[in-house]
Amino acid sequence: MVAEGTSAGTELKWSDDALELGVELDAGGVPRLVRLLPKKLVGLAPGTEERGGDSPDQAPYLGLPLLDVVVAGSGKCWAGRRYSESVVGSRMLYTHHDEEDVGPWHRLQVGLEDPGSGLAATVVYEILRGAGALRSRALVANRGNAPVTLESVTSFLGGGLTGPGGSLEDTDVMWAENDWLAEGRWQSRSLRDALPDLNGRAHEHNSRGRFAVTSTGTWSSGNHLPMGAVVNRRSGYCIAWQVDHNGGWHWQVGEHRDSRGSYLAVLGPTDTEHHWRLTLLPGETFESVPAGVAVSGEGFEGAIAGLTRYRRAIRRPHEDHRRLPVIFNDYMNTLMGNPTTERLLPLIGAAARAGAECFCIDSGWYAEIGEGWWDTVGAWAPSKSRFTNGIGEVLDRIRALGMVPGLWVEPEVVGVRSPVASQLPDGAFFLRKGQRVVEQGRYQLDLRHPAARAHLDKAVDYLVGELGVGYIKMDYNINISPGPEVDGEAPGVGLLAHNRAVLQWVDDLLDRHSELTIENCSSGGMRTDYALLSRCQLLSTSDQQDLLRYPPIAAAAPAATAPEQGAVWAYPQPEWDDDRIAFTLCSAILGRVHLSGFLDGMTEHQLGLVKEAIGVYKAIRADLPVALPFWPLGLPKWTDPWVALGMRSPRATYLTLWRRDLATSGQDKVATAQIALQIGKQSAASEARTLFPTGGADVSWQSATGELLVHLERAPSACLVRIS
């Protein structure tokens, strides 16, 4: 970090070979973020930066303050729902800065204070060296003599979204809609269309509008993925971000005269969107949820590469990230929550023959036959009627065949008919006006309460310590909003505290059982966030049961999670032809394999096809933890007849192609995909071959043009190609 003095115009500057960050003090002593650029775009001549509105004579770029804090009693300088114009944020003065290297990170902390409110703050930028990415958060403290009520605190605030020389007209904002069975559907809109030109010359004021995406409740990705991006179509500049939080969040982009025409604000819960308002007594502090930000001069894929490196750096170390074992799960399109010893034993044998390394018994193992299990969950004790010789017989068979046994658990809920519901005090559950919150026949545990934590610790310690389970599928199938009401606190405050207690519980669990693998599942991908994924080893990307509708989910998943953490269902069935069996298996090979299906009913030929796919996966899986995703046909649309996902690793480039027959257009009949690939300097010497299924596709590598031709005669069909 380079800095001289603390007078106006002083700039705190840090850079490496991937990113440059600059903070400058204005004439009043307010520090502003004036530069956050990929290194390849640094150094453009002054005056080439974006101008806001249609005002070529706009004042020189000042940048936005480092922090926006809306405080009851102060509010905003400019009315509206924009988190860039608070009174307190605009007068937060520089006090000091510190920097240090912590492993692969360079940490810059900038101290601020507002004499008017008595608030002090520290904005923390943790830059992942060489990645073009950073983590941003803020700590706010009440140093005054009176209580102060916070209504919002930004985790990241910055401008210049269109990059050097850019304008809103040549820039798009991107976001991902997320729904049960339809996860990761990326959308794009012109930034100028989202933020219409209001004629800045005539009004001489900022717009009041913004483009915003919000998530509420306990499903962090119940409506949208907690991330977004802005991409300049002309220059390739891209800034992408994610909210590392397992609860409510909000981000917005808007037009701003002091931010090169545009700004980004990333926040956790707020008062307006989430009923979050927190009163800080003198001496108390609050820390915002973290946000990850990546910048690139190589478009969306370049920024996602930065976020992928960032995701790998912030997560808890675990052997699963290196080994990537194949997991068989008995649920999807198979036992569907109805396991018994008689049904499981043949599946266990077939899964082992196919090459599975972990066998997870999914939902229903705790419910007696004939009892509805949905609203009776909570005790997490094995059923007696399902396992006549005890569940230990089944778990022992899994171990005897060389696989790790796993169990499905939904720890954060208790069914209204569960005996646990009467054993725990009311305070162990979400309450509103003193009554327990009920959602779809379940109570929600409040993990701030010691009785709730003790109940879960006892249950999971029994499964791991006594039953010898090495894999937990941690599901979560309800969504509570806006949160609990305890002792007069705002519901959003209670929910944030509970969200953080969940994370602490997972941390403590892994501290006690360091070899345990935890899958993050929430009705599929309803909690796709890196608060949980920095702790849990892998993610269930979806509950989608239609093999033809899974490819756009599987292909888009690496935009939201590191490839080696994104588990995709592959559920081949005995009644399917070879094309469909290969199709569903291809969906999982460039991520994590969640194998299912009635393998025990397959012919030797069919099971051989499954074994072939698993063998290919095991041969290439060492490349996935260092691979970066790309989309040679673009991010998939829900009904695209052709879908493609690529992975670049130091050793090879891999490409999965799906040809779907959804009967939506004549394009379904096109049997050849022509794909332009950027392989690198050795493209002339590269060769392409189909890894799976053998003989399933005609592949031709055009080294002169860097294009791959893939011919799939029938639909549906799919293939995995390696270019080396």
N, C-alpha and C positions, 0 to 999 in steps of 0.2 A: 504494500500500500504506500502510495506517495502522497504526502500532504505537506503544505507549508502554511504555518500559522492557522488562525481561525477567523480571519477577516473575510469580508464579503469577496466573493470570487474565488476563494480557496476551493480546490477540488481534491477530494479523496478519490484516488484512482487505483484500480487493481486490474491486472490482466494476466492471462496466460495464452497458450497457443490456440485456445478455443473461444474465449469470452473476454470482453472488457466491460468493467462496471465503473461508473463515475458518479460521485455525489458532490454537489457544489453548494456552497452557502450563498444565499441571495443577500441583497443589501440590508435586509432586516435581521439576518442571522438564522434564517430558516433553511435547513439543509433540504436539497431537492435532488431526486434521482434524475440525472441529465443524460446518462448513457448506460445502456444495457444492450450490447451488440455482439454478434459472432465476430471473431477476430478478422475474418476475411472481408467484412464490410466496414471495419474501422478505418478511418483516415480519409473518407470522402471529404471533398472540399466543403468548408462552411457555406451554408446557404442551399445545400442540396437536400436538407432535411425536409420532411413533409410540412406543408402548411395547412392549417385547419380552415374549414369553410371555403369561401371563395375570396379570401382576403390576402392578396399577394403582399400587401404592405403591413402585414401583421407584425406585432412586436417580436423581438428576438425570443427564442425558445427559453423558457425559464425552468421547465420541468415541474412536476408536482411534488408536494411535500412527501416525505417518506412514509407518512402515516395519516390515516383519516380516522378520527375518533368522534363519534356523535355522543354528546353528553346532554342529559336532561338539564334544561336551564340555559343551554347555549345553542344547541341545534346546529343548523347549517347556514352558511353565508348566502346560499342561493336555493330557493325552495324547490323541492323535487325529491325523487327517490334515487339520487345519485350519491355514491359513497366516495366522493372526491372533493367535496366542498364544505366540510365541517368547519365550524368556527375554531374549535380547539386545535384541530389538525393544522390549520393554516397559520397558527401562531406558535407552534411547537419549535422552540429554539434549540440550536446545537449547544451541547455542554461538553462532550468529549467523544472520543472513539477509541476502541481497542481492537486489536487483531491478533490472531494466533493460528498456527497450523495444528490441526487435530486429525491425524491419520491422513486420508486422502482429501480432506476438506481444508479450505482456508476460511476462517470465520472472521467476519467484520461485524462489530457491534457499534452502533451509533447511538449515543445518549441524547435525549431530548427532554425539555421541560416546558411547561406552560404556567407562567406565574399567575395567570388569572384563575385557573381552576385548581391549582396545586397538584396537577398530575405530572408525573415524570414517566418517561417511556424509554425503552431500549428496542431499536429495530435491529434484528439479527439477520444477516445474510451469510449463509454457509455455502460457499462455492465449491462444487466438486471439480477439482482440478482436471483439466483436459477433456471434460465432458460437455462443456457448453451449457451447464445446468447449475442451479442453485436451489437452496431451500430458504424460505423466508418466513419469519414470524415476528411477533411483537409482544413485549412484556410491558404492561401498564401498571403503575403504582400510584397510590394516593399518598402524596407527601404533604398534603395540606392538613387543616384542622377540622374539616367538616366532611360528611359523607358526600360522595360523588357517584351518580348513577350513570353507568355506561349503557348505551343503546346499540352500539356497533363498534367494532375494531377491525380494521383491515389486517389481513395476513400479508398481503402484497399490494402495493399501489405503484403504478408506473405508467409512462406514456410512450409516445413514439411507436405505436403498434405497427405502423405501415413501413417502418424501416427508412434508411437514408434514401432520399429522393422519392419516396413513395407518397401516395395519396389515397384517400378513402375510395376513390373511383376504381383503383386497380388492386383492391385488397378485399379478401373474403374473411368472414368470421365463420368458424366451424364449431359444431357441437354434436353430441351423440345422444339421440333418444334411446331410452332403455326401458324395456317392458318385459314382463314375465313371458318367456318363450320367444322373445324378439329383442334380444340384447344387442347393444353396440351398433345402432343404425345411425351412421354419421350423416349430418346434414351440412349444407353450405349455403351462405347467402352473402351477396355483395355488402360490404360494410357501408357503402354509401346508400344502398337501398335500405339497410337497417337503421341508418342514421341520416335521414333526409336533409338535404341542403336547405338551411333556413335563411340564407343570405346574411352572412355575418356583417357585411358592410352596413346594412340597414339597421341592424339591431344592436351591434356592439356588445352583445352579451353571449354567454354560453347557452347552449341548448339546455333544456330541462330533461330531455329524453335520454334513453340508454337502451341497449339491447342486453337483456338479463336472462340468466338461467338459474333456477332455484330448486333445491331438494329439501323436503321436510320429512320429519319423522325418523324412525329407527332404521329404515332402509336408505342407505346413503346413495344408492343408484336405482331407486324404485321408479323414477321417471326419466332421469338423465344420468349419464356417467359424470362423476365429479371432475370434469376436465373440459378443456376447450382449446381453441387455437385461432390465431389470426395469421393469414398467409397472403403475402404480396405476390400476385400472379406474375408480375413482370420481373421483379428482381430475385425472387426466391426467398426473400426474408420471411422468417416465420418465428413467432413466439407461441409456445404451447405451455399449458399449465395444468396442474391437478391439485385438488384439495385433499390433503392427507387426513381425512376425518371420516369416522364411521357413523355420523349423524347428519344433522341439517347443515347446509352450506348455501352460498350464493356467490355468483360472479357476474360482473357486468362490464361491458365496454361502452364507451361513449365518446362524444366529441368534446374537446376542451381546448380553449385558446392557449393555455399554458402547458400543453403536453404534446406539441407537434401535431395538434389536431385531434388526437385520440388518446384514450387512457384505458387501463385495465385495473379493476379493483377485485380482489379475491378475498372472501370472508368466510368464516364459520357462521354460526347462528347469529341472527340480528333480531332486534325488537320487531320491526315491521314484518319481516318474513317468517319469524320463528317464535315470537313471544319471548325473546331473550332480552332481559334487561337486568343488569347486575349492579347492585349498590356496593361500592368499595368504601369501607370505613377507613379512617386514617391509619396508614401503615399496611393496608391490605394490597394485594397484587392480583393481576389477572394475566394469563398467557393465552394468546390467540392460537387457533389451530394452525399447523404448518401448511405451507403451500409450496409445491415444487414448480419451478419455472425453467424452461429450456429455450434457447434461441439458436437459430441456424440460418445460414445463407443458402441452404439446399432444400427449402420447402418443408412441407409437412413431414415427410419421411425423415429428413434430417433432424427436425425437432423431436420427433418420436424416438429417434436413436438416442438423443440426449436424455430424454425422460427414461428410456430403458436402462441406460447406464446409471442414472440417478436411482431408479427403483432397486437395482441390484446393490447399490451402495448403502441404502438406508435400511435394508431388511436385516433381520436377525440371522446370523450365520447358522446354517443347518446342513447336514449331510444330504438331505433330500434334494437340495438345489444342485448337487453334483451328481448324485446317483440316478435320479429320475426313474424310480422303479415303476413297472407296469402294474396298474391297480385294476383288479376285477371287482365290480360292485354289482350286487344281485338285483338292484332295483329296476333300472330303466328298461322298459319293454320286456321285463322278465318277471321276477316275483312281485314287483310292485307293492312292497310293504307287507308281504304275506309269507315270511320264511318259516320253514319247519326243518327238522333234522332230515326228513325224507327228501325234501326238495333241495336242500343245500348240498348234501354229500355228493350227488352226481355232478352238480355244478362245480364244486371244489375240485374234483378230479379232472374235469374237462378244462377248467381254468389253468390248472397247473400244467397240463399237457400243451396248452396253447402258449405258455411262457409267462403267465402272470406271476408277479413277485409279492403281491399283497392281495388279500381277499377281504373285502369289506362287506359285512352283513348290514344291510340298510334298515330302514324303518320297520317296525312291527315286532322286533325280537323281544320286546318287553311286555307285549300285550297278550293276554290269554285269548285263545281261539274263541271266536264268537263275540268277543267284546270289541266295541269300537275303541280304537286307540287314540284318536285325535284329541279328545278332551279328557283323557286319563293319564297323559304323560307327566313325568316329573320325578318318579321314584328311581327309574333307570336300573331296575332289577330284572334279570332274565325271566322270561315266561316259563312256567312249568309245563303247560300243555303243548307248547310248540317244540320243546326239547325234552322228550320223555326221559332221556338219560342225562339231562343237564346240558347246558350250553357248552360246558367244558369239552364234551365229546366232539362237538363241531370245531371248536377252536383248536383242539389238539390235532384234528385231521388237517386243518389248514397248516399248522406248524410242521406236521410230519411230512407234508408235501413241499416243504421249503418256502412257504409263503408267510408273510406277516399278517396276523389276524387284525381286523378292524371292525369297529362298530359305529353305527350312526347314532348321534345324540343331538337333541335340540335343547341345550342346557339352559337357555335364558327364559324358558316358559314353563308354566305348570298348568295342566289342564284343570278346568273347573270341577271335574269329577275325580281328580287325583287325591289320594289320601294326603299327599304333601300339602295340598291347599289348606287343610285344617291344622297341619302340624307347624306351619310357619306363621309368624305374626303378621298382621296387616302391613306393618312398616317394611316388610321384606318385598313388597310388591308396589308397582306404580299405583298411586292414589290420586284421586281428584275429589276435593271436598270431603275427604275422609273415606271415600268408597274405592274399592279396587276397580281398576280399569279392566274391562273384559274386551277381548278382540278375538272373534271367531272361536269362542269356547276356550280361550286360554287367558290366564293371568300372566302379566309381564313381571319378572323378577327385577327388583331395583338393586343392582350390584354394589351400591354404596352401603347397603345394610349388612352388618356382619353375619346375620342369620342366613341371608341369601348366599353369601360367599361360602359359609361353612357347609351349607347343604350341597353346593356344587363341588366343593373340594372333596367332600366325603364320597360323593357319587363317582367322580372321575378317578380318584385315587383307588377306589375299589376296582373299577374296570381295568386300569393300567397295572396297579400293583398286585391285585389278587387274580384277576382273570388273564392277565398277561397280554392285554390289547396293546398293539404298537401303533395303531392308526385310528384317529378319531375323525369322523366326518361331522363337523360342527354345523348343523343346519339352523335356520331361523326363518320361520314362515309367517310371521305377522309384522305389521308396520304400525307403530304407535306414534301419534302426533297430537299436540305439540310437545307433550311430556308430562311428568308427574308434578303434582303440587304438594310440597312439603314445607311446613312452617312458613307459609306465606311467600315462598320463593316463586319467581316467574317459571312457568312450565319449561321454557327453553333452557333456563339455567339448570333445572333439575335434569333435563335430558342430556345436556352436555356433560354434567358431572357423572351421570350414569354411563354414558358412552366411554368416558375416560376410565371409569371403574371396570368396564368390560375389558379394555385393553390391559389394565393392570392385572386382572384375573388371568388372562391368557399368558402374560409375562411370567406370573408366579407359577402357573401350571408348567410351563416349559422349563422354568428354573428347577422345579422338582423332578421333572421327567424329560431330561434333555434330549433323549432319543425318540420321543414321541413325535409323530407327524400329525399335524392338524390341517384338515381341509376346510377352507372357508366356503361354506355353501349357504345361500339364503334364497330358497325357492329358485335355485340356479344362481343367477348373477345379480341379485338384488343388493348385495353389499360388495360391489367391486371397488374397493378403496384401499389405499396404501397405509391407512391406519391399521387395518386388520392384516393386509398382505405383507406388511413389514414384519409381522409376527407369525402368521399362518404360512405354511409352506406352499400351499397351492390353492387354486380357486376352481370351483365348479362354475363353468361359464354359462350353463343354461340347463333347463329341464326339458328342452325341446325334444319331442318324441318322433317327429317326422324327419327322416334322414334327408329329404330333399330341401328342407328349410333350415337345416343346421349349417350348411356351408357359409352363408354370410355372417353368421354368429362366430363360427370358428375362424374365419379369415380376418374379421375385425378385432378379435380378442387381443392380439398382440399390440394393438394401439393403446390398450388399457392396462395390460399386465405384461410382465416379462414373459417371454415365450415358455420358459421352463416352469412357469407357475400356472399356466392356463390349461385346465383339464377339460377335454372334450369327450363326450360320450361316443363310443363306437359299439353299436349293438347289433351285430350280424345275427340273422335268424335262419333256421334250417329250411324254411319255405322260400327263401330268397334265391335268386340266381346269382351267378358269380359277379356280375356287374354291380349289383346292389351291395353285396358283401364287401367288395373292394371299395365301393363308394363311401360307405360309412367308416371303414377303417382308415381311408385316406384323410378323413376329416380330422383325425386325432394325431397323426404322425408328426406334425410340426409343432406340437405342444406337449401336453401330458395325456397319456392314454388312460381313459376311463372305459375299460372293456366291460361289456355286458352281453346279454343275449343268451338263448338256450343252446350253449355250445355242446351240452351233453346230448342233444338230439341231432347233431350234425353228422353227415357222412365223413369218411376219412378225407375225401377230397376237399370238402368245405372247411373242415378243421385245419387241413393243410394250408388253405388260403389264409386263414387267420394266423397260423403259426408263421407263415411267410411274412406277413405284415409286421408282426411283433419282432421277428428277427431283423427286419430292415430298421425298425425303430431303435432296437438295441445297438445296431451298428452305427447309427448316426446321432444318437442322443447326446454323446459327449460334445457335439458341436453346438447344441441348442443353448447352453448357458452362456455362450459367448457370441451368439448370433444376434443379428439385428433385422427386424422385419421390414418388408417393402411390399408394395401392391402394384404389380406391373399393369394390371387392368383398372387401376384406381380402386379406392375403397368400395366395397361391394354395396350394391343396392339390393333391397329385399327380394326383388323378382328377377335379378340379372340371370340370363341363361348360362353365362360363363362367369365363374368366380375364380380368382387366383390369389394365392398368398405365397410370398417368397421369404426366404431366410438367407442372409449373407453371414457366413462364418469365415474365419481365416483360412479354413481348409477347402471349403466348397460353397457353392450357392445351391440352395434347394428351392424347388417350386412345386406346390400342389395346385392342380387344376381340376375343377369340377365342371362337368357339363350337365346341366339340369334340364329336365323336360317338365316345365310347369304349364305348358300350353297357354302361355301368355302372349306370345308373338311369334312371327315367322323366324325370328333369330334363333329360336330353339332348334331349328333344323340345320344351322350352321355347324359343321362338324370339325372345322379347323380353327384354332386360335393362333393369331400372329402376335407375338409378344416381344416388345423391345426391351432389352436388358442391358444394364450398365454393369459389366463384369469386372472391368478394370484393365490394366495394361496388358494382361496376358490373354485378352479375349480371342486373339487370332489362334492361340494354341489350345483354347478350351474345347472341351467336347461334352456333349449332353447324352445322357442315357436314362432310360426309365428304370427306377428302382423298384416300383411296385405299382400295379401288379405286373408280373413278368408277361411281356407281350401284349399289355393292355392298351398301348398307345404307340402311334408312329411319331417319332420325334426327330426333328432335323434342326441342327444348330448352324446358323448362317454367320460364320465368324466375321465376314467382311462387313456386315451391317449390324452385328450384335443382336440379331433377332432369333427367336426360337419359334419354330412351327410345331404345333402339337395337334395331331389329328386323333379325335376320339369318334369312332364310327357310330356308336350308339349313345342314346341318352335314356336314363341317367348313367353316367360313368365318370371315373376320376382316375388320376394318376399322380404319382410322385416322381419328379425328375430331378436329377443331380447334374449340375454343370461344374466341371472341375478343371 
